[in-house]
Amino acid sequence: MNRIGVMICEDHGLFREGLRAILREQPDIEVVGEARNGREAVENVKRLRPDVVLMDIEMPELSGLEATRRITGSRPSSKVLMLTLYDDEEIVAQCLDAGAAGYVLKDGAASELLLAIRAVQQGERYMSPRALSHIVEHGAKGKARTRYDLLTDREREVLKLLAEGLTSKEIASRLELSVKTVDVHKYNVMRKLDIHDRAGLVKYAIRRKLIRMPSLADDDR
């Protein structure tokens, strides 16, 4: 039986140890190497030629994202599986655009990780269900698209103003639109983002850094 050669790229020793323990129990998987930073990951992939690379996003010296881009560019037969805590839509999209074959969350079950390793080794793409919910589609040029990418420029303006606390009437005045037109944009924003209340829009806008949370210093001025 041909075993799947896996390389672990993770800067936290305890987490690497935990991954080794999980993979060691699998008869069809063999840990062929490790890397503690992104630069070492790129170098070790060239030398060890693993089938699957488990890659953390936050790596010292060279980010996991840049390491993934270099690995998939120089050795596409080594499939990179991102292993991270982040399910943010932009990060997921960036990883896919860098060439990652899969995306698994660290707080998921060990069974999901094993399923993902076997899937990407077979040439399939694997996405954690939670991360997948943030990715809408792939564009014509192969770029991963997020829900925010689906908004028009006007809808993004309306989103930002709604998140800043303006009413539909105030937004209409600011953008020189009718209130009815603003309400249509508001409806489209909520539908495309799958967010259905103002509080959710505010949280989304803060997460995307469209607006910032007021600080104590702001209150004192």
Residue, then its C-alpha position, 0 to 999 in steps of 0.5 A: m500500500n502506498r502511504i500518503g507522505v505528509m509534512i507538518c508546517e506549524d510553529h507551535g510544538l505542542f500542536r505539531e506533537g498532537l498532529r503527529a500523534i493523530l497521523r501516526e495511528q493511520p496505516d495509510i499516512e506517514v509523517v515525512g517531515e516538519a517545518r517550524n516557519g514558512r521559509e523552512a516549509v518551502e525548503n523542506v518541500k523541495r527536499l522531502r517531496p511530500d504528497v500533502v503539506l499541512m500549513d498553518i497561516e501564521m508562520p514566522e519568517l515567511s507567512g503560511l500564505e506566501a509559503t503556500r504560493r511558493i510551494t504550489g508554484s514550484r511543486p504543484s504535486s505537493k497539495v497544500l492543506m491550510l490548517t488554521l483557526y480563521d474562517d474569515e472569508e477574505i483569508v479563505a479566498q486568499c488561501l485558495d487564490a494562493g493555490a491551496a487545495g483545502y482549508v480545515l479549521k483547527d477546532g474541527a474533529a480529527s476525522e475531518l482532518l484525515l478526510a481532508i488529507r485523503a481528499v486532496q491527495q486524490g486531487e480533490r478540493y476539500m473545504s471545512p463546511r464552516a469556511l465553505s459557507h463564506i466562499v460564494e463562487h469562483g470567478a471566470k479567472g479562477k479568483a475565489r469570490t467572497r460575498y462582499d465581492l458581489l456588492t456593487d459600489r453603491e451597495r458598499e456605500v450604503l452598507k458603510l453608511l448603514a453601519e455608521g448608524l445613518t437612517s435610510k432617509e439620511i443615506a438618501s440625502r447624503l447620496e442624493l437618492s430616493v428613500k425607496t432606492v436606498d431601501v432597495h440597496k439595503y435589501n440587496v446588501m442584506r440578501k447578498l451578505d446573508i445578514h438580516d439586521r443592522a447589528g449584523l451589518v455593523k459587526y460585518a463592517i467592523r470585521r472588514k474594517l469598513i468602519r472602526m469602533p469608537s475608542l474612549a479617546d474619541d468619547d473624551r474629545 
